[in-house]
Amino acid sequence: MEKFVNKIICGDNLELIKEISDEFINLVVTSPPYYKQRDYGSGIGNEETIEEYIEKLRQLFHECVRVIKRDGNIVFNIGDKYENGNLLLAPYRFAIEILKKEPVKLVNDITWIKLNPTPRQFKRRLVSSTEPFLHFVKSDDYYYNIDSFMNHLDRLKKHNSRNSNRNKIGKRYFDLINESSLSEKEKSMARKELLKVIQEVKTGKLDSFRMKIRGIHSKPFGGQEGGRKIQLEKKGFTVIRIHGNALKRDVIECPVETIKGCKHPAIYPEYIIQQLIRLLTQEGDIVLDPFMGSGTTAVACKNLGRNYIGFEINPNYCKYAEKRVSNIKFQSTLELF
Ligand SMILES: C[S@@+](CC[C@H](N)C(=O)[O-])C[C@H]1O[C@@H](n2cnc3c(N)ncnc32)[C@H](O)[C@@H]1O
């Protein structure tokens, strides 16, 4: 088995994956060819019907489930396709088929928002600019390190410090308090609490906050929110303090990447793969990408001290990927944008 580790093997993934023993892999992260999108020469992607395409992917997925460890993770990035003006919802058909037939759970549908989608002049539809990364697991105790995942708030803070005046923090809530039907005493208490929480954000004690005001914001539902509901009713307002992981969302905004001199037409962003690898593996773990393409997954693994196994059917892409990986200087590109 070790013969595959830290190598990109040229061949058909459905054949090659059979040589990997059960529960050897920590994470499968991959992006199969999208349905009828491109001609890669051979391999998956140009089946007659969407059903045949999904069935082929499911057969590979079945093997992925077999080779991942009990606490392993699988992430498939699949793009959608229009056929005769009709959006096929290919990723979701795939997910439903997988959940019907394979012993896995779907944890998240993480949306990649493309910051620079290819401009297209459609007269009667909008430009598609998102793609899902579907995160599946085999058991409930899957490895998960949320502290390592990108912090939306850090990026938001960077954005805010660049683009706005810090003195404006919370201004909207002062306006809402003024406009509200709270009594003067309640308004005064709300303003005092708001000033306090703004100070906590400015001094870095707190990442962010939300305020709810009686008569303006809806009442929270459910048992967990009971305390807040009572505060809202009795005091007229409640403050939700947000620390670190509480706003780690299922969205990644990132530009589409191109690499100078690379002939591969569909590279996924190394930034996203790095985030998923940090979230779902530890240093030294083994990551499999059965559709390695230009080698992005291997590059991300090498940058983060993880081992990789890559399969790729096209010999030219294999050569390119090997060269790309061997040129890596061990340096994280996480802060690239
Ligand atoms: C969407 S691309 C992956 C791109 C890759 N994520 C990257 O960043 O470069 C899909 C790749 O799967 C390869 N492929 C298609 N069918 C395959 C098969 N049966 N076995 C191995 N590779 C296959 C294609 O040649 C293509 O390079």
Ligand as a Chemical Component Dictionary entry (heavy atoms), coordinates in Angstrom:
data_LIG
# 
_chem_comp.id                   LIG 
_chem_comp.type                 NON-POLYMER 
_chem_comp.pdbx_formal_charge   0 
_chem_comp.three_letter_code    LIG 
# 
loop_
_chem_comp_atom.comp_id 
_chem_comp_atom.atom_id 
_chem_comp_atom.alt_atom_id 
_chem_comp_atom.type_symbol 
_chem_comp_atom.charge 
_chem_comp_atom.model_Cartn_x 
_chem_comp_atom.model_Cartn_y 
_chem_comp_atom.model_Cartn_z 
_chem_comp_atom.pdbx_ordinal 
LIG C1  C1  C 0  -12.199 18.457 -12.605 1  
LIG S1  S1  S 1  -10.680 17.707 -12.937 2  
LIG C2  C2  C 0  -9.838  17.775 -11.383 3  
LIG C3  C3  C 0  -9.026  19.004 -11.241 4  
LIG C4  C4  C 0  -8.236  19.083 -9.957  5  
LIG N1  N1  N 0  -9.100  19.196 -8.817  6  
LIG C5  C5  C 0  -7.258  20.252 -10.004 7  
LIG O1  O1  O 0  -7.330  21.169 -9.151  8  
LIG O2  O2  O -1 -6.441  20.302 -10.913 9  
LIG C6  C6  C 0  -11.062 16.032 -13.103 10 
LIG C7  C7  C 0  -9.899  15.160 -13.522 11 
LIG O3  O3  O 0  -10.287 13.797 -13.444 12 
LIG C8  C8  C 0  -9.613  13.060 -14.452 13 
LIG N2  N2  N 0  -10.364 11.800 -14.634 14 
LIG C9  C9  C 0  -11.529 11.582 -15.271 15 
LIG N3  N3  N 0  -11.913 10.295 -15.178 16 
LIG C10 C10 C 0  -10.960 9.673  -14.436 17 
LIG C11 C11 C 0  -10.783 8.332  -14.003 18 
LIG N4  N4  N 0  -11.670 7.380  -14.279 19 
LIG N5  N5  N 0  -9.692  8.036  -13.251 20 
LIG C12 C12 C 0  -8.769  9.004  -12.944 21 
LIG N6  N6  N 0  -8.888  10.295 -13.357 22 
LIG C13 C13 C 0  -9.966  10.625 -14.076 23 
LIG C14 C14 C 0  -9.631  14.017 -15.639 24 
LIG O4  O4  O 0  -8.614  13.701 -16.571 25 
LIG C15 C15 C 0  -9.447  15.377 -14.962 26 
LIG O5  O5  O 0  -8.100  15.770 -14.962 27 
# 
loop_
_chem_comp_bond.comp_id 
_chem_comp_bond.atom_id_1 
_chem_comp_bond.atom_id_2 
_chem_comp_bond.value_order 
_chem_comp_bond.pdbx_ordinal 
LIG C1  S1  SING 1  
LIG S1  C2  SING 2  
LIG S1  C6  SING 3  
LIG C2  C3  SING 4  
LIG C3  C4  SING 5  
LIG C4  N1  SING 6  
LIG C4  C5  SING 7  
LIG C5  O1  DOUB 8  
LIG C5  O2  SING 9  
LIG C6  C7  SING 10 
LIG C7  O3  SING 11 
LIG C7  C15 SING 12 
LIG O3  C8  SING 13 
LIG C8  N2  SING 14 
LIG C8  C14 SING 15 
LIG N2  C9  SING 16 
LIG N2  C13 SING 17 
LIG C9  N3  DOUB 18 
LIG N3  C10 SING 19 
LIG C10 C11 SING 20 
LIG C10 C13 DOUB 21 
LIG C11 N4  SING 22 
LIG C11 N5  DOUB 23 
LIG N5  C12 SING 24 
LIG C12 N6  DOUB 25 
LIG N6  C13 SING 26 
LIG C14 O4  SING 27 
LIG C14 C15 SING 28 
LIG C15 O5  SING 29 
# 
